[in-house]
Amino acid sequence: MAQKPIADPVRRVDAIAKGSGTQKYLTDFQFEDMLYSRMVRSSIPRGIIKNIEVPQLPEGYYFITYKDIPSDGRNELAMIAKDWKCFAENEVRYVGETIGLLVGEDRNILADLHDQVKVTYEELEPAISIEDGLALKGGAFVNDDNIFCELHTETGENLDEVFFQADRVFEETYRTGFQEHVHLETNGALCCKEDDKFVIYASAQCPFYIRKSIAGLLNLQPQDIIVRQTTTGGAFGGKEHFPDVLSGPLLVAVNKIGKPIQLSFDRSEDMEYSVKRHPSRTKIKTALDKDGNILGMDIDVVYNVGGYLSCSFVVLQRGVFHATGCYAIPSTRIHGRGVATNTFPSDAFRGFGAPQTIFAIERHMDHLAVFLKKDPLELRNQYLLKKGSLTSTNGHVVEDVKLPEMIKQITDASDYWRKSKEYDRGSGKGIGISLYNHGGAFTGNGEQMIIKAHARLHKSADGMVEILVGSTEMGQGFQTAARKIAAQVLDIDIDMVTYENPDTSRVPDSGPTAASRSTMIVGKLVERAALQMKDRYASEEDFSVEVEYEHPEGFPWDQKTFQGDAYLGYGWGAAIVEVELDPLTSEVETKGIWVSHDVGHPIDELIIRGQVHGGVMQSLGYASMELLENKKGYFKQNSMSDYIIPTSMDFPKMESFLVDNPYPYGPFGAKGMGELVFNGADAAFCDAVSRAIDRKVCEIPIPSETIMELQLHGN
């Protein structure tokens, strides 16, 4: 059959079910004799549990704690690290730590029982902020310095000598706050038994992560547990590791009680007691020669990890590796630390550590330009990375970098050069720019040494082809993209290809749905499997083809020293935002948004543009309004009425461009893009506001109250 170009849009395969409301989600699942559950959580940020007083439980109701873990089991959730406990035993490290699980048939009774559970603590002084953690406030509770993880990278000449020779030094500190995922569907999981197997149903990104994480609770092997992903109503990284925290207690409870049990959060629970984006503090010190040329940068990055490590070391690595953004800096020294605090553990979030440091380097370039009396874009253009440029890990950029073309697209469309000259600083009008990138797939050797992804295609006698992978659909459109890839290669209609939510007992492990790797890595596996199937498709009736990830040659990496090619390729972005401020209220009206992205060759332009629009809006919310404060260990904003996210009324229609730059190791030339589109609009917005009020903006978010304070009192 004649195939349309792969980039041509098709109707998403899940559009009708989701649009009509017939799609089944976690809380729609019902089983015979199913019980419900409610978590009992720590109500203080740090302390020792002295006593738990549980009311008299009605018949058929239970209170599950660490004491219900079998003697040969281990009270740990095996994420990347194994420090996060399934149930608190003696100490609690943050508000919301799981102490127990109430189980019974009536959710109203469970709510009443929950209010009657009394936990007595010996309270200890908590460390809440990055500075608290570094100062060992209340005493260290991780190692002897509260440092969960740490790494260094250096490039170029000895940086101490570089700074000694410098004519001038420019130094600033940048901060970013917590951010809530606000996925449409809250967190939820369900556990039951089928024959001799435990089965977990979960709204989740990574089914194979769950079974690995919780198996040790019952001294099981991961394959002794089946995980079935239920249709997932959004995730953004918030359902990468956090479903383990729900599934673990459920597994212990079902092992004891023997009935199916469901656990689902309401919205306030989801906001108060779930993982967030890591707050950050980034200090950048730049050495300049007498002509204002950059000689080197000394960068110190600290992320607030919270009470347990989870995936924070990998998040920190990506933050460090993106700390110089899109720029070729002659000499660098980057020091990254993840500090323990008594806040809810931070975890994966779209961008996975890169947005924090990219915000910092972009603001630094803006302020440095003012210091040097240059236009911020002129300064950026002096240092743009290009093919062959050295990266911050002494690797190399291996692809053509289309940033000059992308910059021209958005500067022409926005009339940037005229407006940049016409809008005086402090005039109430501003236009700002940012450049950004994102390394595709897992950092370093993750894909070939740790993940080792597999994909399988099965052809039935009726000609139907099923994609069997562990990757999940969470709203990003991968089930549509993967079916398009297979159909295009096999030269069959997309309706002849199926791809169901993964069941770990049926599909091979293709790795987590994270790190912008689904299309780039797993999509490529689907393409390779389809190519192998194609020659046999017409002649054989019922057969399968399975392929394994093969790492391209010529990309050296040393995991011990973090040296070499951290990523096989990058996505690239450029954004311009124009704003105007109300002189009385300091409220910001965004007048225009222009963005350009290099995502290789798009698999489906409509899906790509949906990702672009959503990611840019999410980034603008991060910069402008999504204030999430933690006061004494408690999140102050815990509902959609006080945690404000953007709506379609808050920002104007954006103008979006794509540049075609096929990636040789992706399906049909595609590369990762789901996180890239988040990474830069925040800095462009802050640049525009900074110019409009003639004040430095070094911290986000900046709601109108903060802008007014800057106008009245300066930095």
Secondary structure as UniProt FT lines:
FT   TURN            6..7
FT   TURN            13..14
FT   HELIX           15..20
FT   HELIX           26..28
FT   TURN            32..33
FT   STRAND          35..41
FT   STRAND          47..53
FT   TURN            59..60
FT   STRAND          62..64
FT   HELIX           66..68
FT   TURN            71..72
FT   STRAND          91..92
FT   TURN            95..96
FT   STRAND          98..104
FT   HELIX           107..116
FT   STRAND          118..123
FT   HELIX           130..134
FT   TURN            135..138
FT   TURN            143..145
FT   STRAND          147..155
FT   HELIX           159..165
FT   STRAND          168..176
FT   STRAND          188..194
FT   TURN            195..196
FT   STRAND          197..202
FT   HELIX           207..214
FT   HELIX           215..218
FT   HELIX           222..224
FT   STRAND          225..229
FT   TURN            236..239
FT   HELIX           243..257
FT   STRAND          261..264
FT   HELIX           267..272
FT   STRAND          280..288
FT   TURN            290..291
FT   STRAND          294..306
FT   TURN            310..311
FT   HELIX           312..321
FT   TURN            322..326
FT   STRAND          332..340
FT   TURN            350..353
FT   HELIX           354..371
FT   TURN            372..373
FT   HELIX           376..382
FT   TURN            387..388
FT   TURN            392..393
FT   HELIX           403..414
FT   HELIX           416..422
FT   TURN            425..426
FT   STRAND          429..439
FT   TURN            444..445
FT   HELIX           446..451
FT   STRAND          454..459
FT   TURN            461..462
FT   STRAND          465..468
FT   HELIX           478..490
FT   HELIX           494..496
FT   STRAND          497..498
FT   TURN            504..506
FT   TURN            515..516
FT   HELIX           518..523
FT   HELIX           524..537
FT   TURN            538..539
FT   STRAND          543..548
FT   STRAND          557..558
FT   TURN            559..562
FT   STRAND          563..564
FT   STRAND          570..581
FT   TURN            583..585
FT   STRAND          588..598
FT   HELIX           605..624
FT   STRAND          630..631
FT   TURN            632..633
FT   STRAND          634..635
FT   TURN            640..642
FT   TURN            648..650
FT   STRAND          654..659
FT   TURN            664..665
FT   HELIX           667..669
FT   TURN            674..675
FT   HELIX           676..678
FT   HELIX           681..693
FT   STRAND          699..700
FT   HELIX           704..713
//
